[in-house]
Amino acid sequence: DHGFVPDPVMEIRLWREATTVFMMSGPGGCEPFGLAVAGYESGLAAEIFVSFHGALFLQSVRSEDKRRVMELAQVDFRRRAELYGIPVNYHPFGIDDIRTALAE
């Protein structure tokens, strides 16, 4: 639905449910599978665009425990995305590709 505009509470809920990344200060981060799963589970259409296979953002985390939690969360998000049949596009992309996908 191109007319859908989430209210701030919905935006925060999607972010919270999709968060994968630990941060010592500031908000945590999302990755594409988590965001797609959170949207799908909220009744939104979802499609994933990711530039490579494998875990995301783990190389920037120094704590082995935090890396393990992030890895488990990502494995779960990928499993659920597959279960829901969310399309995944693996290729490099830029902002124009995102604009095109959103316009469809």
N, CA, C and O atoms as CSV, one atom per row, in Angstrom:
chain,resi,resn,atom,element,x,y,z
A,1,ASP,N,N,0.846,-1.176,0.000
A,1,ASP,CA,C,0.000,0.000,0.000
A,1,ASP,C,C,0.891,1.239,0.000
A,1,ASP,O,O,1.534,1.556,1.001
A,2,HIS,N,N,0.919,1.926,-1.128
A,2,HIS,CA,C,1.769,3.111,-1.247
A,2,HIS,C,C,1.267,4.269,-0.399
A,2,HIS,O,O,2.012,5.218,-0.156
A,3,GLY,N,N,0.024,4.211,0.056
A,3,GLY,CA,C,-0.517,5.263,0.901
A,3,GLY,C,C,-0.244,5.065,2.380
A,3,GLY,O,O,-0.562,5.934,3.192
A,4,PHE,N,N,0.338,3.936,2.735
A,4,PHE,CA,C,0.612,3.634,4.144
A,4,PHE,C,C,1.672,4.577,4.700
A,4,PHE,O,O,2.759,4.712,4.137
A,5,VAL,N,N,1.344,5.220,5.801
A,5,VAL,CA,C,2.296,6.075,6.508
A,5,VAL,C,C,2.266,5.645,7.968
A,5,VAL,O,O,1.272,5.876,8.658
A,6,PRO,N,N,3.337,5.023,8.448
A,6,PRO,CA,C,3.330,4.556,9.837
A,6,PRO,C,C,3.373,5.728,10.809
A,6,PRO,O,O,4.040,6.734,10.567
A,7,ASP,N,N,2.652,5.578,11.905
A,7,ASP,CA,C,2.755,6.593,12.946
A,7,ASP,C,C,4.034,6.332,13.744
A,7,ASP,O,O,4.634,5.267,13.600
A,8,PRO,N,N,4.459,7.276,14.577
A,8,PRO,CA,C,5.716,7.100,15.316
A,8,PRO,C,C,5.764,5.841,16.176
A,8,PRO,O,O,6.826,5.234,16.314
A,9,VAL,N,N,4.643,5.440,16.752
A,9,VAL,CA,C,4.624,4.229,17.580
A,9,VAL,C,C,4.901,2.998,16.719
A,9,VAL,O,O,5.653,2.113,17.126
A,10,MET,N,N,4.302,2.940,15.537
A,10,MET,CA,C,4.542,1.820,14.617
A,10,MET,C,C,6.002,1.797,14.173
A,10,MET,O,O,6.609,0.728,14.103
A,11,GLU,N,N,6.568,2.959,13.874
A,11,GLU,CA,C,7.977,3.026,13.473
A,11,GLU,C,C,8.881,2.479,14.572
A,11,GLU,O,O,9.793,1.698,14.298
A,12,ILE,N,N,8.632,2.886,15.807
A,12,ILE,CA,C,9.443,2.421,16.938
A,12,ILE,C,C,9.258,0.919,17.136
A,12,ILE,O,O,10.223,0.207,17.412
A,13,ARG,N,N,8.028,0.436,16.998
A,13,ARG,CA,C,7.784,-0.999,17.173
A,13,ARG,C,C,8.533,-1.811,16.117
A,13,ARG,O,O,9.163,-2.817,16.443
A,14,LEU,N,N,8.468,-1.385,14.863
A,14,LEU,CA,C,9.192,-2.093,13.804
A,14,LEU,C,C,10.694,-2.086,14.078
A,14,LEU,O,O,11.355,-3.116,13.944
A,15,TRP,N,N,11.231,-0.935,14.459
A,15,TRP,CA,C,12.663,-0.845,14.764
A,15,TRP,C,C,13.027,-1.769,15.925
A,15,TRP,O,O,14.013,-2.503,15.858
A,16,ARG,N,N,12.228,-1.728,16.985
A,16,ARG,CA,C,12.520,-2.547,18.174
A,16,ARG,C,C,12.489,-4.035,17.840
A,16,ARG,O,O,13.362,-4.785,18.276
A,17,GLU,N,N,11.493,-4.466,17.074
A,17,GLU,CA,C,11.371,-5.882,16.729
A,17,GLU,C,C,12.441,-6.328,15.742
A,17,GLU,O,O,12.761,-7.515,15.675
A,18,ALA,N,N,12.994,-5.400,14.982
A,18,ALA,CA,C,14.004,-5.741,13.976
A,18,ALA,C,C,15.433,-5.556,14.470
A,18,ALA,O,O,16.376,-5.900,13.758
A,19,THR,N,N,15.611,-5.025,15.664
A,19,THR,CA,C,16.953,-4.688,16.144
A,19,THR,C,C,17.795,-5.932,16.374
A,19,THR,O,O,17.367,-6.892,17.013
A,20,THR,N,N,18.993,-5.882,15.836
A,20,THR,CA,C,19.952,-6.974,15.926
A,20,THR,C,C,21.210,-6.540,16.653
A,20,THR,O,O,21.848,-7.344,17.332
A,21,VAL,N,N,21.566,-5.281,16.513
A,21,VAL,CA,C,22.878,-4.798,16.920
A,21,VAL,C,C,22.864,-4.233,18.332
A,21,VAL,O,O,22.020,-3.407,18.677
A,22,PHE,N,N,23.810,-4.689,19.141
A,22,PHE,CA,C,24.027,-4.136,20.478
A,22,PHE,C,C,24.744,-2.800,20.363
A,22,PHE,O,O,25.658,-2.662,19.550
A,23,MET,N,N,24.352,-1.828,21.149
A,23,MET,CA,C,25.088,-0.567,21.237
A,23,MET,C,C,25.240,-0.236,22.716
A,23,MET,O,O,24.292,-0.377,23.489
A,24,MET,N,N,26.421,0.201,23.104
A,24,MET,CA,C,26.619,0.612,24.496
A,24,MET,C,C,25.970,1.965,24.744
A,24,MET,O,O,25.536,2.244,25.862
A,25,SER,N,N,25.898,2.802,23.728
A,25,SER,CA,C,25.213,4.081,23.840
A,25,SER,C,C,24.462,4.304,22.536
A,25,SER,O,O,24.904,3.877,21.469
A,26,GLY,N,N,23.353,4.960,22.632
A,26,GLY,CA,C,22.548,5.191,21.448
A,26,GLY,C,C,21.695,3.977,21.113
A,26,GLY,O,O,21.791,2.940,21.770
A,27,PRO,N,N,20.860,4.112,20.087
A,27,PRO,CA,C,19.966,3.009,19.724
A,27,PRO,C,C,20.700,1.875,19.028
A,27,PRO,O,O,21.752,2.075,18.420
A,28,GLY,N,N,20.133,0.695,19.125
A,28,GLY,CA,C,20.664,-0.461,18.411
A,28,GLY,C,C,20.352,-0.348,16.933
A,28,GLY,O,O,19.648,0.570,16.512
A,29,GLY,N,N,20.863,-1.263,16.155
A,29,GLY,CA,C,20.679,-1.211,14.712
A,29,GLY,C,C,19.895,-2.386,14.171
A,29,GLY,O,O,19.758,-3.419,14.826
A,30,CYS,N,N,19.386,-2.212,12.967
A,30,CYS,CA,C,18.613,-3.244,12.287
A,30,CYS,C,C,19.408,-3.762,11.098
A,30,CYS,O,O,20.318,-3.098,10.602
A,31,GLU,N,N,19.051,-4.949,10.655
A,31,GLU,CA,C,19.592,-5.489,9.421
A,31,GLU,C,C,18.418,-5.859,8.529
A,31,GLU,O,O,17.294,-5.956,9.022
A,32,PRO,N,N,18.634,-6.068,7.238
A,32,PRO,CA,C,17.511,-6.180,6.309
A,32,PRO,C,C,16.551,-7.332,6.578
A,32,PRO,O,O,15.345,-7.183,6.382
A,33,PHE,N,N,17.060,-8.477,7.022
A,33,PHE,CA,C,16.170,-9.607,7.276
A,33,PHE,C,C,15.262,-9.317,8.467
A,33,PHE,O,O,14.070,-9.622,8.427
A,34,GLY,N,N,15.817,-8.735,9.517
A,34,GLY,CA,C,15.021,-8.406,10.693
A,34,GLY,C,C,13.941,-7.387,10.386
A,34,GLY,O,O,12.805,-7.521,10.840
A,35,LEU,N,N,14.295,-6.365,9.613
A,35,LEU,CA,C,13.316,-5.342,9.266
A,35,LEU,C,C,12.209,-5.915,8.389
A,35,LEU,O,O,11.039,-5.579,8.569
A,36,ALA,N,N,12.568,-6.773,7.445
A,36,ALA,CA,C,11.558,-7.397,6.582
A,36,ALA,C,C,10.627,-8.296,7.384
A,36,ALA,O,O,9.415,-8.279,7.173
A,37,VAL,N,N,11.180,-9.076,8.296
A,37,VAL,CA,C,10.364,-9.971,9.130
A,37,VAL,C,C,9.430,-9.157,10.021
A,37,VAL,O,O,8.250,-9.485,10.141
A,38,ALA,N,N,9.946,-8.101,10.647
A,38,ALA,CA,C,9.102,-7.266,11.508
A,38,ALA,C,C,7.964,-6.646,10.703
A,38,ALA,O,O,6.824,-6.607,11.165
A,39,GLY,N,N,8.267,-6.166,9.510
A,39,GLY,CA,C,7.221,-5.599,8.662
A,39,GLY,C,C,6.197,-6.636,8.248
A,39,GLY,O,O,4.994,-6.389,8.324
A,40,TYR,N,N,6.663,-7.793,7.811
A,40,TYR,CA,C,5.768,-8.873,7.395
A,40,TYR,C,C,4.852,-9.280,8.543
A,40,TYR,O,O,3.651,-9.462,8.346
A,41,GLU,N,N,5.412,-9.423,9.732
A,41,GLU,CA,C,4.606,-9.833,10.888
A,41,GLU,C,C,3.625,-8.748,11.318
A,41,GLU,O,O,2.706,-9.013,12.093
A,42,SER,N,N,3.816,-7.524,10.816
A,42,SER,CA,C,2.881,-6.432,11.088
A,42,SER,C,C,1.898,-6.234,9.943
A,42,SER,O,O,1.143,-5.262,9.927
A,43,GLY,N,N,1.909,-7.164,8.980
A,43,GLY,CA,C,0.955,-7.103,7.881
A,43,GLY,C,C,1.422,-6.309,6.672
A,43,GLY,O,O,0.619,-6.005,5.790
A,44,LEU,N,N,2.698,-5.970,6.612
A,44,LEU,CA,C,3.224,-5.208,5.488
A,44,LEU,C,C,3.875,-6.141,4.468
A,44,LEU,O,O,4.351,-7.220,4.822
A,45,ALA,N,N,3.892,-5.728,3.223
A,45,ALA,CA,C,4.626,-6.470,2.196
A,45,ALA,C,C,6.111,-6.232,2.429
A,45,ALA,O,O,6.511,-5.146,2.849
A,46,ALA,N,N,6.925,-7.239,2.159
A,46,ALA,CA,C,8.363,-7.101,2.398
A,46,ALA,C,C,9.155,-7.757,1.281
A,46,ALA,O,O,8.744,-8.772,0.719
A,47,GLU,N,N,10.287,-7.164,0.971
A,47,GLU,CA,C,11.250,-7.719,0.029
A,47,GLU,C,C,12.620,-7.286,0.529
A,47,GLU,O,O,12.798,-6.146,0.959
A,48,ILE,N,N,13.583,-8.190,0.471
A,48,ILE,CA,C,14.909,-7.922,1.031
A,48,ILE,C,C,15.902,-7.661,-0.087
A,48,ILE,O,O,15.973,-8.412,-1.060
A,49,PHE,N,N,16.672,-6.582,0.065
A,49,PHE,CA,C,17.788,-6.268,-0.812
A,49,PHE,C,C,19.039,-6.267,0.044
A,49,PHE,O,O,19.152,-5.485,0.988
A,50,VAL,N,N,19.978,-7.140,-0.283
A,50,VAL,CA,C,21.211,-7.248,0.499
A,50,VAL,C,C,22.362,-7.491,-0.477
A,50,VAL,O,O,22.207,-8.198,-1.473
A,51,SER,N,N,23.508,-6.898,-0.178
A,51,SER,CA,C,24.605,-6.934,-1.147
A,51,SER,C,C,25.476,-8.176,-1.068
A,51,SER,O,O,26.263,-8.424,-1.981
A,52,PHE,N,N,25.361,-8.965,-0.005
A,52,PHE,CA,C,26.165,-10.186,0.069
A,52,PHE,C,C,25.536,-11.199,1.006
A,52,PHE,O,O,24.705,-10.852,1.845
A,53,HIS,N,N,25.937,-12.455,0.858
A,53,HIS,CA,C,25.485,-13.536,1.732
A,53,HIS,C,C,26.290,-13.478,3.027
A,53,HIS,O,O,27.421,-12.992,3.037
A,54,GLY,N,N,25.719,-13.961,4.095
A,54,GLY,CA,C,26.472,-14.050,5.346
A,54,GLY,C,C,25.978,-13.081,6.401
A,54,GLY,O,O,25.102,-12.252,6.155
A,55,ALA,N,N,26.565,-13.207,7.583
A,55,ALA,CA,C,26.188,-12.372,8.723
A,55,ALA,C,C,26.592,-10.918,8.473
A,55,ALA,O,O,27.589,-10.638,7.809
A,56,LEU,N,N,25.804,-10.014,9.014
A,56,LEU,CA,C,26.031,-8.583,8.826
A,56,LEU,C,C,26.471,-7.925,10.134
A,56,LEU,O,O,25.977,-8.269,11.207
A,57,PHE,N,N,27.381,-7.000,10.035
A,57,PHE,CA,C,27.805,-6.124,11.142
A,57,PHE,C,C,28.616,-6.805,12.242
A,57,PHE,O,O,29.020,-6.133,13.191
A,58,LEU,N,N,28.865,-8.090,12.155
A,58,LEU,CA,C,29.565,-8.784,13.242
A,58,LEU,C,C,31.023,-8.349,13.368
A,58,LEU,O,O,31.582,-8.370,14.464
A,59,GLN,N,N,31.636,-7.958,12.264
A,59,GLN,CA,C,33.045,-7.595,12.295
A,59,GLN,C,C,33.318,-6.352,13.141
A,59,GLN,O,O,34.457,-6.132,13.555
A,60,SER,N,N,32.303,-5.542,13.404
A,60,SER,CA,C,32.511,-4.318,14.183
A,60,SER,C,C,32.298,-4.516,15.682
A,60,SER,O,O,32.451,-3.572,16.457
A,61,VAL,N,N,31.948,-5.725,16.095
A,61,VAL,CA,C,31.642,-5.990,17.507
A,61,VAL,C,C,32.823,-6.709,18.151
A,61,VAL,O,O,33.235,-7.775,17.694
A,62,ARG,N,N,33.363,-6.117,19.214
A,62,ARG,CA,C,34.545,-6.698,19.865
A,62,ARG,C,C,34.204,-7.825,20.826
A,62,ARG,O,O,34.999,-8.749,20.998
A,63,SER,N,N,33.037,-7.764,21.453
A,63,SER,CA,C,32.661,-8.760,22.455
A,63,SER,C,C,32.162,-10.043,21.788
A,63,SER,O,O,31.234,-10.014,20.979
A,64,GLU,N,N,32.781,-11.153,22.133
A,64,GLU,CA,C,32.366,-12.454,21.599
A,64,GLU,C,C,30.923,-12.767,21.989
A,64,GLU,O,O,30.170,-13.304,21.176
A,65,ASP,N,N,30.526,-12.437,23.221
A,65,ASP,CA,C,29.152,-12.693,23.669
A,65,ASP,C,C,28.146,-11.894,22.846
A,65,ASP,O,O,27.112,-12.428,22.446
A,66,LYS,N,N,28.435,-10.630,22.593
A,66,LYS,CA,C,27.527,-9.800,21.799
A,66,LYS,C,C,27.458,-10.292,20.355
A,66,LYS,O,O,26.385,-10.322,19.752
A,67,ARG,N,N,28.608,-10.677,19.806
A,67,ARG,CA,C,28.613,-11.233,18.442
A,67,ARG,C,C,27.740,-12.479,18.367
A,67,ARG,O,O,27.007,-12.670,17.396
A,68,ARG,N,N,27.817,-13.316,19.377
A,68,ARG,CA,C,27.025,-14.555,19.395
A,68,ARG,C,C,25.527,-14.249,19.433
A,68,ARG,O,O,24.746,-14.881,18.722
A,69,VAL,N,N,25.125,-13.283,20.258
A,69,VAL,CA,C,23.710,-12.904,20.330
A,69,VAL,C,C,23.243,-12.352,18.985
A,69,VAL,O,O,22.162,-12.700,18.510
A,70,MET,N,N,24.055,-11.496,18.375
A,70,MET,CA,C,23.698,-10.938,17.073
A,70,MET,C,C,23.589,-12.032,16.012
A,70,MET,O,O,22.674,-12.023,15.188
A,71,GLU,N,N,24.521,-12.961,16.042
A,71,GLU,CA,C,24.497,-14.056,15.077
A,71,GLU,C,C,23.240,-14.908,15.242
A,71,GLU,O,O,22.612,-15.285,14.253
A,72,LEU,N,N,22.874,-15.210,16.477
A,72,LEU,CA,C,21.655,-15.990,16.731
A,72,LEU,C,C,20.417,-15.245,16.241
A,72,LEU,O,O,19.527,-15.844,15.636
A,73,ALA,N,N,20.360,-13.929,16.503
A,73,ALA,CA,C,19.221,-13.133,16.046
A,73,ALA,C,C,19.143,-13.150,14.522
A,73,ALA,O,O,18.058,-13.284,13.957
A,74,GLN,N,N,20.288,-13.016,13.858
A,74,GLN,CA,C,20.288,-13.010,12.396
A,74,GLN,C,C,19.891,-14.363,11.818
A,74,GLN,O,O,19.173,-14.422,10.820
A,75,VAL,N,N,20.343,-15.434,12.423
A,75,VAL,CA,C,19.939,-16.772,11.971
A,75,VAL,C,C,18.423,-16.920,12.089
A,75,VAL,O,O,17.777,-17.451,11.186
A,76,ASP,N,N,17.862,-16.452,13.195
A,76,ASP,CA,C,16.414,-16.533,13.393
A,76,ASP,C,C,15.676,-15.684,12.360
A,76,ASP,O,O,14.695,-16.145,11.777
A,77,PHE,N,N,16.131,-14.451,12.123
A,77,PHE,CA,C,15.477,-13.596,11.130
A,77,PHE,C,C,15.526,-14.231,9.740
A,77,PHE,O,O,14.535,-14.187,9.011
A,78,ARG,N,N,16.653,-14.816,9.366
A,78,ARG,CA,C,16.771,-15.444,8.045
A,78,ARG,C,C,15.848,-16.662,7.927
A,78,ARG,O,O,15.230,-16.881,6.885
A,79,ARG,N,N,15.764,-17.437,8.987
A,79,ARG,CA,C,14.879,-18.607,8.987
A,79,ARG,C,C,13.433,-18.164,8.820
A,79,ARG,O,O,12.692,-18.746,8.027
A,80,ARG,N,N,13.026,-17.138,9.563
A,80,ARG,CA,C,11.649,-16.658,9.473
A,80,ARG,C,C,11.363,-16.029,8.114
A,80,ARG,O,O,10.272,-16.211,7.573
A,81,ALA,N,N,12.318,-15.294,7.556
A,81,ALA,CA,C,12.123,-14.709,6.222
A,81,ALA,C,C,11.891,-15.811,5.193
A,81,ALA,O,O,11.029,-15.685,4.323
A,82,GLU,N,N,12.658,-16.885,5.296
A,82,GLU,CA,C,12.478,-18.018,4.377
A,82,GLU,C,C,11.119,-18.677,4.600
A,82,GLU,O,O,10.421,-19.001,3.639
A,83,LEU,N,N,10.746,-18.874,5.853
A,83,LEU,CA,C,9.458,-19.475,6.191
A,83,LEU,C,C,8.299,-18.659,5.619
A,83,LEU,O,O,7.328,-19.225,5.116
A,84,TYR,N,N,8.400,-17.333,5.696
A,84,TYR,CA,C,7.343,-16.454,5.202
A,84,TYR,C,C,7.389,-16.270,3.688
A,84,TYR,O,O,6.482,-15.672,3.110
A,85,GLY,N,N,8.431,-16.775,3.046
A,85,GLY,CA,C,8.550,-16.611,1.595
A,85,GLY,C,C,8.882,-15.192,1.170
A,85,GLY,O,O,8.513,-14.774,0.072
A,86,ILE,N,N,9.565,-14.452,2.013
A,86,ILE,CA,C,9.941,-13.078,1.674
A,86,ILE,C,C,11.034,-13.129,0.604
A,86,ILE,O,O,12.071,-13.759,0.813
A,87,PRO,N,N,10.816,-12.477,-0.533
A,87,PRO,CA,C,11.832,-12.497,-1.594
A,87,PRO,C,C,13.134,-11.833,-1.141
A,87,PRO,O,O,13.116,-10.807,-0.461
A,88,VAL,N,N,14.262,-12.435,-1.529
A,88,VAL,CA,C,15.581,-11.900,-1.186
A,88,VAL,C,C,16.353,-11.648,-2.474
A,88,VAL,O,O,16.478,-12.540,-3.313
A,89,ASN,N,N,16.866,-10.445,-2.626
A,89,ASN,CA,C,17.671,-10.056,-3.781
A,89,ASN,C,C,19.105,-9.846,-3.322
A,89,ASN,O,O,19.390,-8.909,-2.577
A,90,TYR,N,N,20.005,-10.713,-3.762
A,90,TYR,CA,C,21.423,-10.605,-3.419
A,90,TYR,C,C,22.171,-9.948,-4.580
A,90,TYR,O,O,22.472,-10.609,-5.574
A,91,HIS,N,N,22.466,-8.682,-4.465
A,91,HIS,CA,C,23.310,-7.996,-5.445
A,91,HIS,C,C,23.645,-6.607,-4.917
A,91,HIS,O,O,22.905,-6.059,-4.100
A,92,PRO,N,N,24.744,-6.039,-5.374
A,92,PRO,CA,C,25.070,-4.668,-4.966
A,92,PRO,C,C,23.955,-3.729,-5.425
A,92,PRO,O,O,23.372,-3.925,-6.492
A,93,PHE,N,N,23.667,-2.727,-4.629
A,93,PHE,CA,C,22.613,-1.789,-4.990
A,93,PHE,C,C,22.956,-0.412,-4.438
A,93,PHE,O,O,23.789,-0.263,-3.545
A,94,GLY,N,N,22.294,0.573,-4.992
A,94,GLY,CA,C,22.492,1.952,-4.561
A,94,GLY,C,C,21.166,2.607,-4.230
A,94,GLY,O,O,20.117,1.964,-4.266
A,95,ILE,N,N,21.219,3.872,-3.911
A,95,ILE,CA,C,20.019,4.605,-3.504
A,95,ILE,C,C,18.974,4.627,-4.620
A,95,ILE,O,O,17.778,4.576,-4.332
A,96,ASP,N,N,19.392,4.700,-5.879
A,96,ASP,CA,C,18.419,4.696,-6.977
A,96,ASP,C,C,17.656,3.378,-7.045
A,96,ASP,O,O,16.471,3.366,-7.378
A,97,ASP,N,N,18.320,2.274,-6.735
A,97,ASP,CA,C,17.642,0.974,-6.692
A,97,ASP,C,C,16.589,0.950,-5.589
A,97,ASP,O,O,15.506,0.394,-5.771
A,98,ILE,N,N,16.905,1.549,-4.457
A,98,ILE,CA,C,15.952,1.610,-3.343
A,98,ILE,C,C,14.756,2.463,-3.737
A,98,ILE,O,O,13.613,2.085,-3.480
A,99,ARG,N,N,15.009,3.602,-4.355
A,99,ARG,CA,C,13.909,4.471,-4.800
A,99,ARG,C,C,12.999,3.740,-5.788
A,99,ARG,O,O,11.775,3.837,-5.701
A,100,THR,N,N,13.598,3.014,-6.718
A,100,THR,CA,C,12.815,2.265,-7.708
A,100,THR,C,C,11.955,1.207,-7.029
A,100,THR,O,O,10.776,1.062,-7.351
A,101,ALA,N,N,12.536,0.472,-6.098
A,101,ALA,CA,C,11.785,-0.575,-5.391
A,101,ALA,C,C,10.634,0.024,-4.597
A,101,ALA,O,O,9.546,-0.551,-4.563
A,102,LEU,N,N,10.853,1.159,-3.964
A,102,LEU,CA,C,9.789,1.791,-3.181
A,102,LEU,C,C,8.679,2.345,-4.069
A,102,LEU,O,O,7.525,2.420,-3.647
A,103,ALA,N,N,9.016,2.727,-5.278
A,103,ALA,CA,C,8.023,3.288,-6.195
A,103,ALA,C,C,7.128,2.227,-6.820
A,103,ALA,O,O,6.056,2.550,-7.332
A,104,GLU,N,N,7.549,0.963,-6.785
A,104,GLU,CA,C,6.762,-0.112,-7.413
A,104,GLU,C,C,5.521,-0.435,-6.625
A,104,GLU,O,O,4.753,-1.314,-7.016
